[in-house]
Amino acid sequence: MLRRTAILALVVMLCILPMHLSANNSPAISKEQATELAVQRFPGRVLNVKTESQQYRIRILQRDGRVVTVVVDGRTGRVTRDEG
C-alpha cells in the first residue's frame, strides 16, 4: 500500500511540474505595463508593440518626429532603447 501511494504521488508531481514550469515562463510584466514603462522613459505616441519571447519591443513616435524603438524586459521591467 505504501509503495502504491508513493508511486501515485510521484505521478501527480510529474504531471504538475510541466504546468508549473510553463507558468514561470510567462512574462511578469504585462503588455500594458511594458507600454506604460516605455512611455514614461521615452514620451510620445505608441505606434506598435511586439511581444518577443520574454521581452516587448515598442515603437514610439516622439514629439520631435523621431521614432525610437524601446525594449522592455518582460521579467524585470527594465527599459532600454534599441540602438540597432
C-alpha positions, 0 to 999 in steps of 0.5 A: 500500500505504501509503495502504491501511494508513493508511486501515485504521488510521484505521478501527480508531481510529474504531471504538475511540474510541466504546468508549473514550469510553463507558468514561470515562463510567462512574462511578469510584466504585462503588455500594458505595463511594458507600454506604460514603462516605455512611455514614461522613459521615452514620451510620445505616441505608441505606434506598435508593440511586439511581444518577443519571447520574454521581452516587448519591443515598442515603437514610439513616435516622439514629439520631435518626429523621431521614432525610437524603438524601446525594449522592455524586459518582460521579467524585470521591467527594465527599459532600454532603447534599441540602438540597432 
